[in-house]
Amino acid sequence: MSVAFLLLTAAAMEGSATGVRDKEVIIVTGERSGLSLFETDTSVTVIGHDQIEDMPAPDRIEDLLAQVPNVTFGSGGDGPTVRGMDATGALRDLSAFLGGNRPRLTVQIDGRAISYNELAFGLTSIWDVHQVEVFRSPQTTTQGRNAIGGAIFVETRDPAFAWDGRARFILGDAHTRQLSGSLSVPVVDDALSVRFSGDMRRSRTSSQIENRVPQIDYNDDRSDLARIKLIARPGGAAGPELRLSFQHVRSQMPQIVAVSTPFRDRQDKVGNYGYFDVRVDALTARISTEAGSNFSIDASASIGDAHIVRHARKGWGEADTNATDRSGEIVVRWRPARGLRVLAGISGVMTDTHQSIDVSSAGAGLGRFDDRQRSLGLFAEVTQTLANGLELGAGLRWQEDRQDRAGTLASGLITLDYDRTFSAFLPKVSVAWDVHDGVRLGALAQKAYNPGGTTIALPSGTPDAFAAETLWDYEVFARAQLADGGVKISANVFRYDIRNAQRRLLRDFVGPDGTTAVIAETDNAPRAWSRGAEVSIAWSMTARLALDAALGLLDTRITRTLSPSDPILGKQFQRSPHLTSSFSARWNPSESLLLNLQMRGHSPYFSDDAETAAMRVPGALTVDANVAFDIGPARLTAYARNMFNAFNLTHRYSEFSRLATAEDPRELGIGIEGRF
């Protein structure tokens, strides 16, 4: 399906579609430019509050990402892959713990970037969220560290300057109970307001997992959220604005929800993995001020404190992690002349982590590690709009990342002393052309990078360092708003040329007691590439019927390895299906009734880089639906997730382990919400 065909099709519809989304202007905040979705050149999907509210009972960010093309989830104990780039990072599981892993994708909640453990093993609640932005294009030039695989920005709802509240209760299969609430309290008229939000969810896992740890129920899946958000405008609407947000999150869930052969029985009689208890407290402060209409300054600061406990069988990875992160950023926006925009800033991040682990049953004894990571970025971007509808942009970022990690394993017999600093200049150029009102075409090229790192190779016990990876991203894009805004089309076609790709090879490890585990070996593949496209169409057919469709195409390849006999040479990236797609239809037959249908699917993919036949995941199609009925200030809902109870695997481990993970079975539920 070509971009030109989409534009011509939409043009034929012009004048025939009017609806509730016609005049909506979506502002993208993640890149700090304040541009609309139509003006943004990188590939991004924006999911607003109303869309989230209309979905079939979503409770965590994974439910939203499942609808985004070229984004794929695997086992649940890792991050998603975005355009073939594994958000988890170069390391995972035990190797990630031993090396102090950095993710490839940054997730920011109200301005604070969450840590690797929060990404892989925690929970990002989407209760009381204003907007979620999912960037598939690399964001290293704008965000710096941990963004070669893109970025996700979660902006929670601001306090209102009027009394505003709501409460919701959901009851569903798998013993699901969810109680949520929010309340805005105006303190000073148009100057100070506070919002309180809370979310509590309890459920059981979709697989019956054998309990191997005393006093821990591996089948228990629970999460809690408490948030206080303040907005202050001491000078009124035209003066500076201060936002403060404090958030406490706790999640308790198994590392993965595995199924063992036969998979359709949905049980795991071994349960030889961890159960994570993640607690995070985070405080962010953001202030914005304007000096006239052409100059503004935004400043932000955050601090987070995380305590992560991994429960496991004795000596099989019982671990404790205490981490503190601090960040700060200043961004200046200036319009010195008509058609000229300048953006510049500085950002810094500091993290300190203290860890302990018991892997004595694996023959590695006890371990303790201290990890210090520091990141600094300077960035600037200039955009010039010319009279003929042409827009030229150029930007540059200097990024420096340092990791100082020291510790011991095997009760001091194995030592790790790693102190490395990586830096890179990251340019970006773009061109856009407004062909005519409502149609924009363009291209961009940018460099992205991810710093190197280290871990301890087992069972040898030797340090295993790997170098930084870099890529050049080349994209062409098209945007269209036709039929008076009733038809919106977005398309990006991309190619990544990757050098020193950080890849890992999984193998089985048998401990002294005969128990098996999966070990990941990490190295740099000198050359690799990823190419593909994302196309989305949003069509408001009438004021009551809206359709959305999205398609992702992807092809990946590792073209050069250190050894010509490496099993990953010439193979595809793991968890990178050639085709991903989604579709949704929202229909309001009356003012009080909503019917919503969602579908998502993907083609087959492999769970490893070696294209191992036993680790092939078949293609899948999943359908969700819900109905909502408004009665005054109350809303009644009923939903069906995986409505046709399809059995879809999401990740397969080696044939030796006989393990896999699968999508949840059909879940039926009801809910009631009151607003005032």
Secondary structure per residue as TSV (DSSP state, phi and psi in degrees):
chain	resnum	aa	ss	phi	psi
A	1	M	-	360.0	111.9
A	2	S	-	-84.1	157.5
A	3	V	H	-63.7	-40.3
A	4	A	H	-60.6	-41.2
A	5	F	H	-62.3	-41.4
A	6	L	H	-62.8	-42.9
A	7	L	H	-65.9	-40.2
A	8	L	H	-66.6	-40.1
A	9	T	H	-62.3	-45.2
A	10	A	H	-65.6	-37.3
A	11	A	H	-62.0	-35.3
A	12	A	H	-65.7	-26.0
A	13	M	H	-83.5	-11.4
A	14	E	T	-55.3	133.3
A	15	G	T	90.4	-9.7
A	16	S	S	-101.8	-8.6
A	17	A	-	-124.7	123.6
A	18	T	-	-135.3	143.2
A	19	G	-	-168.7	-171.0
A	20	V	T	-69.0	-21.0
A	21	R	T	-98.0	6.2
A	22	D	T	-56.2	-50.6
A	23	K	T	-99.7	7.8
A	24	E	-	-69.4	128.4
A	25	V	-	-113.3	115.1
A	26	I	-	-94.5	121.8
A	27	I	B	-95.4	127.9
A	28	V	-	-92.2	123.0
A	29	T	-	-100.7	-21.2
A	30	G	T	-61.5	-36.1
A	31	E	T	-89.6	4.5
A	32	R	S	69.9	-1.7
A	33	S	S	-81.4	-18.3
A	34	G	-	72.7	20.9
A	35	L	-	-83.3	160.2
A	36	S	B	-77.7	166.8
A	37	L	T	-60.6	-36.2
A	38	F	T	-63.5	-35.6
A	39	E	T	-86.2	-13.2
A	40	T	-	-77.8	127.4
A	41	D	-	-85.4	-28.3
A	42	T	S	-75.3	162.9
A	43	S	-	-82.6	113.9
A	44	V	E	-142.4	142.2
A	45	T	E	-112.6	128.6
A	46	V	E	-112.6	125.6
A	47	I	E	-116.3	114.1
A	48	G	E	-89.1	172.5
A	49	H	H	-58.7	-44.0
A	50	D	H	-64.3	-38.4
A	51	Q	H	-64.0	-42.1
A	52	I	H	-62.1	-42.6
A	53	E	H	-64.3	-29.5
A	54	D	H	-86.1	-7.8
A	55	M	S	-77.3	162.5
A	56	P	S	-72.5	82.6
A	57	A	S	51.6	53.8
A	58	P	-	-70.9	142.3
A	59	D	-	-127.0	-15.3
A	60	R	B	-143.2	162.9
A	61	I	H	-63.9	-25.3
A	62	E	H	-58.6	-31.3
A	63	D	H	-66.0	-31.0
A	64	L	H	-78.2	-43.2
A	65	L	H	-65.2	-24.9
A	66	A	T	-62.1	-21.4
A	67	Q	T	-92.9	-0.4
A	68	V	S	-96.6	125.6
A	69	P	T	-66.5	148.4
A	70	N	T	62.1	26.5
A	71	V	E	-125.4	125.1
A	72	T	E	-132.1	134.0
A	73	F	-	-98.8	152.4
A	74	G	-	-114.6	-110.7
A	75	S	S	-78.7	-19.1
A	76	G	S	96.4	-18.6
A	77	G	S	-98.4	25.4
A	78	D	S	-153.5	175.8
A	79	G	-	-85.2	176.1
A	80	P	-	-75.7	165.3
A	81	T	E	-98.6	138.3
A	82	V	E	-124.6	114.0
A	83	R	T	55.1	32.6
A	84	G	T	88.6	-9.7
A	85	M	E	-87.1	119.2
A	86	D	E	-74.2	113.9
A	87	A	T	-64.4	-22.1
A	88	T	T	-58.2	-35.1
A	89	G	-	111.7	-173.8
A	90	A	S	-69.7	-24.2
A	91	L	-	-118.0	161.2
A	92	R	-	-153.1	160.8
A	93	D	H	55.9	-130.4
A	94	L	H	-63.1	-41.0
A	95	S	H	-60.2	-37.8
A	96	A	H	-65.9	-40.3
A	97	F	H	-63.7	-47.4
A	98	L	H	-67.2	-25.4
A	99	G	H	-104.2	-5.7
A	100	G	T	65.7	59.0
A	101	N	-	-61.7	146.6
A	102	R	-	-107.8	134.2
A	103	P	-	-74.1	163.5
A	104	R	S	-92.5	-8.8
A	105	L	S	-129.5	134.1
A	106	T	E	-96.4	136.8
A	107	V	E	-118.7	117.1
A	108	Q	E	-111.0	132.1
A	109	I	E	-117.4	112.5
A	110	D	T	52.6	36.2
A	111	G	T	96.5	-7.6
A	112	R	E	-105.8	130.0
A	113	A	E	-83.0	126.6
A	114	I	-	-77.1	161.4
A	115	S	-	-85.1	173.1
A	116	Y	H	-58.2	-46.4
A	117	N	H	-64.2	-35.3
A	118	E	H	-67.7	-37.6
A	119	L	H	-67.2	-47.3
A	120	A	H	-82.0	-36.1
A	121	F	H	-124.5	-3.9
A	122	G	S	-98.0	-158.6
A	123	L	-	-142.1	131.6
A	124	T	-	-108.1	102.9
A	125	S	B	-71.7	146.3
A	126	I	-	-114.1	21.6
A	127	W	T	-74.0	136.8
A	128	D	T	58.1	42.8
A	129	V	E	-102.2	137.5
A	130	H	E	-83.9	-45.1
A	131	Q	E	-159.5	142.5
A	132	V	E	-122.9	127.5
A	133	E	E	-115.2	124.8
A	134	V	E	-114.2	105.9
A	135	F	E	-92.6	121.2
A	136	R	-	-88.3	-31.2
A	137	S	S	-67.1	149.0
A	138	P	-	-55.5	144.9
A	139	Q	-	-121.5	22.6
A	140	T	H	-63.7	-37.2
A	141	T	H	-67.4	-25.9
A	142	T	H	-101.7	-33.8
A	143	Q	H	-108.0	-19.8
A	144	G	-	83.7	-122.5
A	145	R	T	-66.1	154.7
A	146	N	T	56.9	39.1
A	147	A	-	-138.5	14.3
A	148	I	T	-65.2	-25.8
A	149	G	T	-97.1	11.1
A	150	G	-	109.4	-164.9
A	151	A	E	-157.2	152.0
A	152	I	E	-127.5	126.5
A	153	F	E	-116.1	125.8
A	154	V	E	-114.2	116.9
A	155	E	E	-111.3	116.1
A	156	T	E	-78.7	167.8
A	157	R	-	-72.2	137.6
A	158	D	-	-78.7	156.9
A	159	P	-	-62.0	145.6
A	160	A	-	-96.8	151.8
A	161	F	S	-90.4	37.6
A	162	A	S	-156.2	155.2
A	163	W	-	-59.9	129.5
A	164	D	E	-152.7	127.0
A	165	G	E	-152.2	160.4
A	166	R	E	-158.6	155.9
A	167	A	E	-141.4	144.4
A	168	R	E	-141.0	141.4
A	169	F	E	-130.5	131.8
A	170	I	E	-123.8	136.7
A	171	L	E	-130.1	126.3
A	172	G	E	-147.8	-179.3
A	173	D	T	-59.7	170.8
A	174	A	T	58.7	32.5
A	175	H	T	56.0	35.4
A	176	T	E	-77.3	126.9
A	177	R	E	-135.2	130.5
A	178	Q	E	-138.5	126.0
A	179	L	E	-121.9	124.0
A	180	S	E	-136.0	152.2
A	181	G	E	-159.1	158.0
A	182	S	E	-152.0	152.2
A	183	L	E	-152.1	124.7
A	184	S	E	-98.9	131.0
A	185	V	E	-122.3	108.1
A	186	P	E	-72.9	126.9
A	187	V	E	-98.2	-47.5
A	188	V	E	-128.3	129.2
A	189	D	T	-51.7	122.8
A	190	D	T	57.4	15.4
A	191	A	T	-130.8	-31.8
A	192	L	E	-149.7	129.0
A	193	S	E	-148.4	152.8
A	194	V	E	-129.2	143.0
A	195	R	E	-125.2	130.9
A	196	F	E	-109.7	132.9
A	197	S	E	-134.9	143.9
A	198	G	E	-147.5	147.0
A	199	D	E	-148.6	128.0
A	200	M	E	-131.5	124.4
A	201	R	E	-130.1	136.6
A	202	R	E	-131.1	137.3
A	203	S	E	-158.0	172.7
A	204	R	E	-115.8	151.5
A	205	T	-	-69.0	156.1
A	206	S	S	-79.5	-11.5
A	207	S	S	-116.8	141.4
A	208	Q	E	-82.2	105.6
A	209	I	E	-98.6	133.7
A	210	E	-	-68.2	128.6
A	211	N	-	-80.4	123.2
A	212	R	-	-116.0	-3.6
A	213	V	S	-119.8	125.1
A	214	P	T	-57.5	138.2
A	215	Q	T	65.4	15.1
A	216	I	-	-122.2	127.4
A	217	D	-	-101.1	103.7
A	218	Y	T	-65.0	-14.7
A	219	N	T	-95.1	9.4
A	220	D	E	-97.3	125.7
A	221	D	E	-125.8	111.9
A	222	R	E	-142.7	153.2
A	223	S	E	-151.3	151.9
A	224	D	E	-138.8	142.4
A	225	L	E	-138.1	134.3
A	226	A	E	-135.8	129.5
A	227	R	E	-138.3	138.8
A	228	I	E	-123.9	127.0
A	229	K	E	-129.3	132.6
A	230	L	E	-122.4	140.2
A	231	I	E	-129.1	130.5
A	232	A	E	-128.8	132.9
A	233	R	-	-129.1	80.5
A	234	P	T	-62.6	-26.5
A	235	G	T	-102.3	14.7
A	236	G	-	87.2	-173.0
A	237	A	T	-62.8	-26.2
A	238	A	T	-89.6	-5.7
A	239	G	S	-95.8	-170.5
A	240	P	-	-64.5	153.7
A	241	E	E	-126.1	130.8
A	242	L	E	-114.8	132.4
A	243	R	E	-124.0	128.0
A	244	L	E	-119.9	138.1
A	245	S	E	-140.4	126.8
A	246	F	E	-117.6	133.7
A	247	Q	E	-136.5	132.7
A	248	H	E	-116.5	127.6
A	249	V	E	-130.4	138.0
A	250	R	E	-137.7	133.3
A	251	S	E	-134.2	143.2
A	252	Q	E	-134.2	117.3
A	253	M	E	-163.6	159.0
A	254	P	E	-67.9	154.9
A	255	Q	S	-56.8	-43.2
A	256	I	-	-140.0	160.7
A	257	V	-	-107.7	91.9
A	258	A	E	-91.2	155.2
A	259	V	E	-124.2	137.0
A	260	S	E	-107.0	162.5
A	261	T	S	-63.2	138.6
A	262	P	S	-73.5	130.1
A	263	F	G	-59.5	-36.0
A	264	R	G	-68.4	-11.9
A	265	D	G	-74.6	-13.4
A	266	R	-	51.1	59.6
A	267	Q	E	-149.5	155.1
A	268	D	E	-134.1	110.2
A	269	K	S	-86.5	-0.6
A	270	V	-	-102.9	-55.6
A	271	G	-	61.8	36.9
A	272	N	-	-88.9	61.2
A	273	Y	S	-151.1	-177.4
A	274	G	-	-91.0	166.6
A	275	Y	E	-124.0	121.9
A	276	F	E	-102.2	135.2
A	277	D	E	-117.6	107.4
A	278	V	E	-112.8	124.1
A	279	R	E	-125.4	129.9
A	280	V	E	-136.8	132.8
A	281	D	E	-118.2	131.0
A	282	A	E	-140.2	140.0
A	283	L	E	-128.2	128.4
A	284	T	E	-127.2	147.0
A	285	A	E	-133.4	131.2
A	286	R	E	-135.7	134.5
A	287	I	E	-130.9	136.7
A	288	S	E	-131.3	140.4
A	289	T	E	-144.8	150.3
A	290	E	E	-122.3	139.1
A	291	A	S	-112.6	84.6
A	292	G	S	82.9	-171.0
A	293	S	S	-88.3	-6.2
A	294	N	S	-117.1	4.7
A	295	F	E	-145.8	131.7
A	296	S	E	-147.2	154.5
A	297	I	E	-131.5	131.6
A	298	D	E	-118.6	133.8
A	299	A	E	-130.8	142.2
A	300	S	E	-142.4	152.0
A	301	A	E	-147.2	147.8
A	302	S	E	-146.6	155.2
A	303	I	E	-142.3	137.2
A	304	G	E	-134.2	145.7
A	305	D	E	-130.6	120.1
A	306	A	E	-122.6	138.1
A	307	H	E	-126.2	115.9
A	308	I	E	-119.6	123.8
A	309	V	E	-115.4	127.2
A	310	R	E	-105.8	110.6
A	311	H	E	-85.3	139.5
A	312	A	-	-158.2	174.3
A	313	R	S	-60.2	150.6
A	314	K	T	-53.1	121.9
A	315	G	T	79.6	6.4
A	316	W	S	-114.2	43.8
A	317	G	-	101.1	27.4
A	318	E	E	-63.4	123.6
A	319	A	E	-140.7	153.0
A	320	D	E	-136.0	128.3
A	321	T	E	-128.7	128.8
A	322	N	E	-120.7	122.4
A	323	A	E	-134.1	140.9
A	324	T	E	-126.4	131.7
A	325	D	E	-125.2	145.7
A	326	R	E	-137.0	138.5
A	327	S	E	-143.9	156.4
A	328	G	E	-151.9	149.6
A	329	E	E	-155.0	143.0
A	330	I	E	-128.4	129.4
A	331	V	E	-127.2	131.2
A	332	V	E	-114.7	132.4
A	333	R	E	-119.2	133.9
A	334	W	E	-142.5	135.7
A	335	R	E	-117.9	84.6
A	336	P	E	-71.5	-21.5
A	337	A	E	-152.4	164.6
A	338	R	T	-59.7	126.9
A	339	G	T	82.0	0.5
A	340	L	E	-114.8	126.7
A	341	R	E	-123.1	136.9
A	342	V	E	-127.1	131.6
A	343	L	E	-128.8	132.2
A	344	A	E	-148.1	155.1
A	345	G	E	-173.4	177.6
A	346	I	E	-140.2	141.4
A	347	S	E	-142.0	151.1
A	348	G	E	-147.0	147.5
A	349	V	E	-137.0	136.8
A	350	M	E	-130.3	132.4
A	351	T	E	-131.4	139.8
A	352	D	E	-129.1	126.8
A	353	T	E	-131.0	136.3
A	354	H	E	-124.8	127.7
A	355	Q	E	-135.3	150.0
A	356	S	E	-139.7	151.6
A	357	I	E	-152.9	149.6
A	358	D	E	-120.6	107.1
A	359	V	E	-122.6	37.7
A	360	S	G	-65.5	-32.8
A	361	S	G	-70.6	-18.7
A	362	A	G	-91.9	4.8
A	363	G	T	84.3	11.9
A	364	A	-	-112.7	4.0
A	365	G	E	65.4	-147.9
A	366	L	E	-100.8	151.2
A	367	G	E	-140.2	148.7
A	368	R	E	-138.5	139.1
A	369	F	E	-142.1	144.3
A	370	D	E	-121.9	133.2
A	371	D	E	-133.2	128.7
A	372	R	E	-123.1	124.7
A	373	Q	E	-124.7	135.9
A	374	R	E	-131.9	135.8
A	375	S	E	-135.5	140.1
A	376	L	E	-139.0	134.7
A	377	G	E	-137.3	138.0
A	378	L	E	-120.1	131.4
A	379	F	E	-144.6	152.9
A	380	A	E	-153.8	148.4
A	381	E	E	-146.9	136.0
A	382	V	E	-122.9	132.7
A	383	T	E	-128.3	129.1
A	384	Q	E	-120.2	126.0
A	385	T	E	-99.4	126.4
A	386	L	-	-97.5	168.0
A	387	A	T	-68.3	-25.5
A	388	N	T	-89.0	17.9
A	389	G	S	84.1	6.7
A	390	L	E	-91.5	138.7
A	391	E	E	-127.6	126.7
A	392	L	E	-114.8	136.7
A	393	G	E	-134.5	144.9
A	394	A	E	-145.4	135.3
A	395	G	E	-142.2	161.6
A	396	L	E	-149.5	137.9
A	397	R	E	-129.8	136.7
A	398	W	E	-106.9	124.3
A	399	Q	E	-125.5	133.4
A	400	E	E	-129.1	131.7
A	401	D	E	-132.0	130.8
A	402	R	E	-125.7	140.8
A	403	Q	E	-129.3	126.2
A	404	D	E	-121.3	105.9
A	405	R	E	-127.7	129.3
A	406	A	E	-139.1	145.0
A	407	G	E	175.9	-180.0
A	408	T	E	-134.1	154.9
A	409	L	E	-135.3	165.9
A	410	A	T	57.1	43.2
A	411	S	T	55.1	37.1
A	412	G	T	100.3	-8.9
A	413	L	T	-75.1	-27.1
A	414	I	E	-112.0	126.9
A	415	T	E	-118.8	151.1
A	416	L	E	-132.3	124.4
A	417	D	E	-137.2	96.6
A	418	Y	E	-123.9	126.4
A	419	D	E	-144.6	101.4
A	420	R	E	-134.0	145.9
A	421	T	E	-120.2	130.8
A	422	F	E	-118.3	143.3
A	423	S	E	-145.0	156.8
A	424	A	E	-159.4	145.2
A	425	F	E	-94.1	128.7
A	426	L	E	-123.4	96.7
A	427	P	E	-85.2	159.7
A	428	K	E	-148.1	134.3
A	429	V	E	-131.0	147.7
A	430	S	E	-149.1	155.3
A	431	V	E	-140.2	137.1
A	432	A	E	-135.8	146.5
A	433	W	E	-134.0	120.2
A	434	D	E	-82.1	96.0
A	435	V	E	-59.4	-49.0
A	436	H	E	-158.1	179.0
A	437	D	T	-56.2	118.7
A	438	G	T	94.3	1.1
A	439	V	E	-132.8	125.2
A	440	R	E	-131.6	135.1
A	441	L	E	-123.8	153.2
A	442	G	E	-174.5	-177.4
A	443	A	E	-149.7	156.7
A	444	L	E	-147.5	155.9
A	445	A	E	-140.7	135.1
A	446	Q	E	-151.5	154.9
A	447	K	E	-104.6	139.7
A	448	A	E	-131.9	156.6
A	449	Y	E	-150.3	157.7
A	450	N	E	-133.4	127.9
A	451	P	-	-64.8	160.0
A	452	G	-	-76.1	-174.6
A	453	G	E	-169.1	-162.4
A	454	T	E	-151.5	167.2
A	455	T	E	-160.2	-173.3
A	456	I	E	-115.0	123.1
A	457	A	E	-77.4	130.7
A	458	L	T	-115.5	144.6
A	459	P	T	-90.8	5.1
A	460	S	T	-67.2	-30.7
A	461	G	T	79.4	14.1
A	462	T	E	-94.7	148.0
A	463	P	E	-61.1	141.7
A	464	D	E	-130.3	94.2
A	465	A	E	-95.2	153.1
A	466	F	E	-138.1	154.9
A	467	A	-	-86.6	171.0
A	468	A	-	-67.6	151.0
A	469	E	E	-111.7	146.8
A	470	T	E	-133.0	158.1
A	471	L	E	-149.7	153.0
A	472	W	E	-106.6	127.9
A	473	D	E	-107.2	121.0
A	474	Y	E	-116.1	125.9
A	475	E	E	-138.2	146.7
A	476	V	E	-118.6	146.6
A	477	F	E	-140.8	159.7
A	478	A	E	-142.6	139.8
A	479	R	E	-132.5	142.3
A	480	A	E	-145.9	136.0
A	481	Q	E	-127.3	106.2
A	482	L	E	-123.5	175.2
A	483	A	T	53.4	47.2
A	484	D	T	57.1	36.1
A	485	G	T	87.3	-1.4
A	486	G	T	-75.3	-19.4
A	487	V	E	-123.1	123.2
A	488	K	E	-124.4	126.8
A	489	I	E	-123.6	136.9
A	490	S	E	-137.2	134.0
A	491	A	E	-146.4	137.6
A	492	N	E	-133.2	131.8
A	493	V	E	-114.4	131.4
A	494	F	E	-136.6	161.1
A	495	R	E	-145.1	131.9
A	496	Y	E	-106.4	128.1
A	497	D	E	-105.1	111.6
A	498	I	E	-108.3	134.8
A	499	R	E	-118.5	141.2
A	500	N	E	53.7	46.6
A	501	A	E	-60.1	128.1
A	502	Q	E	-81.9	106.1
A	503	R	E	-121.7	158.5
A	504	R	E	-131.4	149.1
A	505	L	E	-117.6	122.3
A	506	L	E	-88.4	140.5
A	507	R	E	-145.1	159.9
A	508	D	E	-84.5	141.6
A	509	F	E	-125.9	131.8
A	510	V	E	-109.1	121.4
A	511	G	-	-78.4	173.2
A	512	P	T	-58.4	-28.2
A	513	D	T	-91.2	6.9
A	514	G	S	89.9	-5.2
A	515	T	-	-74.7	140.1
A	516	T	E	-99.5	150.2
A	517	A	E	-144.8	165.2
A	518	V	E	-104.0	127.0
A	519	I	E	-113.5	139.5
A	520	A	E	-109.0	128.4
A	521	E	E	-102.4	134.1
A	522	T	E	-119.0	139.2
A	523	D	E	-156.5	176.6
A	524	N	E	-102.8	125.5
A	525	A	E	-89.9	120.9
A	526	P	E	-56.1	-35.0
A	527	R	E	-140.2	141.3
A	528	A	E	-160.2	164.9
A	529	W	E	-147.0	159.7
A	530	S	E	-141.5	137.0
A	531	R	E	-146.5	154.8
A	532	G	E	168.5	-158.3
A	533	A	E	-159.3	155.3
A	534	E	E	-129.8	133.2
A	535	V	E	-133.6	132.6
A	536	S	E	-136.4	146.2
A	537	I	E	-132.1	128.7
A	538	A	E	-118.3	121.9
A	539	W	E	-128.3	114.7
A	540	S	E	-87.9	92.3
A	541	M	-	-64.3	-42.4
A	542	T	S	-141.6	-178.9
A	543	A	S	-66.9	-14.3
A	544	R	S	-116.2	-8.7
A	545	L	E	-128.4	124.4
A	546	A	E	-129.7	134.6
A	547	L	E	-120.2	141.2
A	548	D	E	-133.5	135.5
A	549	A	E	-138.4	144.3
A	550	A	E	-144.0	145.6
A	551	L	E	-137.1	135.2
A	552	G	E	-122.3	130.3
A	553	L	E	-115.4	139.5
A	554	L	E	-151.5	138.1
A	555	D	E	-141.4	133.8
A	556	T	E	-134.4	156.7
A	557	R	E	-161.1	137.8
A	558	I	E	-95.7	111.7
A	559	T	E	-102.2	-14.0
A	560	R	E	-149.7	134.5
A	561	T	-	-126.9	168.4
A	562	L	S	-66.9	-31.7
A	563	S	S	-119.2	133.5
A	564	P	T	-65.9	-14.1
A	565	S	T	-98.8	7.1
A	566	D	-	-61.3	129.7
A	567	P	T	-65.9	-13.3
A	568	I	T	-92.6	-4.2
A	569	L	T	-63.9	127.8
A	570	G	T	77.7	6.9
A	571	K	-	-101.2	167.0
A	572	Q	-	-80.1	159.7
A	573	F	-	-69.2	148.5
A	574	Q	T	-65.2	151.5
A	575	R	T	52.6	44.7
A	576	S	-	-130.0	76.0
A	577	P	-	-65.2	147.4
A	578	H	S	-67.5	-26.4
A	579	L	E	-137.3	129.8
A	580	T	E	-130.6	147.4
A	581	S	E	-153.4	157.9
A	582	S	E	-150.7	155.9
A	583	F	E	-149.9	142.2
A	584	S	E	-144.6	148.0
A	585	A	E	-133.2	126.4
A	586	R	E	-120.2	121.0
A	587	W	E	-128.2	128.5
A	588	N	E	-108.5	91.3
A	589	P	E	-60.1	-28.7
A	590	S	E	-145.0	175.1
A	591	E	T	-61.6	-27.0
A	592	S	T	-104.7	-3.1
A	593	L	E	-120.3	133.8
A	594	L	E	-126.7	132.5
A	595	L	E	-120.0	130.6
A	596	N	E	-134.1	132.8
A	597	L	E	-128.6	135.2
A	598	Q	E	-131.7	140.6
A	599	M	E	-134.2	146.5
A	600	R	E	-147.3	147.9
A	601	G	E	-154.6	165.9
A	602	H	E	-152.1	156.3
A	603	S	-	-83.8	173.1
A	604	P	-	-62.3	156.1
A	605	Y	E	-152.7	170.1
A	606	F	E	-106.1	149.4
A	607	S	S	-89.2	0.2
A	608	D	S	-139.6	169.3
A	609	D	T	-80.2	-10.5
A	610	A	T	-92.5	1.9
A	611	E	-	54.4	43.5
A	612	T	-	-65.7	127.8
A	613	A	G	-57.9	-38.5
A	614	A	G	-70.7	-11.0
A	615	M	G	-110.6	20.1
A	616	R	E	-82.0	132.2
A	617	V	E	-104.4	123.5
A	618	P	-	-66.6	163.0
A	619	G	-	-65.4	161.1
A	620	A	E	-150.1	156.5
A	621	L	E	-139.0	129.1
A	622	T	E	-127.1	138.9
A	623	V	E	-123.6	130.5
A	624	D	E	-120.9	155.0
A	625	A	E	-154.0	154.8
A	626	N	E	-155.6	158.2
A	627	V	E	-130.5	139.6
A	628	A	E	-132.7	139.9
A	629	F	E	-131.3	123.8
A	630	D	E	-94.4	130.3
A	631	I	E	-125.9	94.7
A	632	G	T	61.1	-126.7
A	633	P	T	-83.1	2.4
A	634	A	E	-107.7	151.0
A	635	R	E	-129.7	128.1
A	636	L	E	-104.3	135.3
A	637	T	E	-131.9	152.2
A	638	A	E	-138.5	138.8
A	639	Y	E	-139.0	157.9
A	640	A	E	-136.9	116.3
A	641	R	E	-102.8	136.9
A	642	N	S	52.0	59.7
A	643	M	T	-55.7	-35.5
A	644	F	T	-96.8	12.2
A	645	N	-	55.5	42.4
A	646	A	-	-69.0	140.2
A	647	F	-	-96.8	104.2
A	648	N	-	-120.5	115.5
A	649	L	E	-70.7	149.3
A	650	T	E	-117.4	-22.4
A	651	H	E	-157.7	141.3
A	652	R	E	-125.1	133.7
A	653	Y	-	-90.8	-174.6
A	654	S	-	-63.8	158.6
A	655	E	T	-61.1	-30.6
A	656	F	T	-65.9	-39.9
A	657	S	T	-77.6	-26.0
A	658	R	T	59.0	36.0
A	659	L	E	-120.4	154.9
A	660	A	E	-155.3	172.1
A	661	T	E	-124.6	155.3
A	662	A	E	-141.1	155.7
A	663	E	-	-60.9	154.0
A	664	D	-	-64.0	148.9
A	665	P	-	-70.5	-177.7
A	666	R	-	-56.6	135.1
A	667	E	E	-126.5	122.7
A	668	L	E	-106.3	141.8
A	669	G	E	-159.0	166.8
A	670	I	E	-132.1	158.8
A	671	G	E	-151.0	158.4
A	672	I	E	-137.4	137.1
A	673	E	E	-134.8	137.2
A	674	G	E	-119.2	140.6
A	675	R	E	-127.5	145.4
A	676	F	-	-150.0	360.0
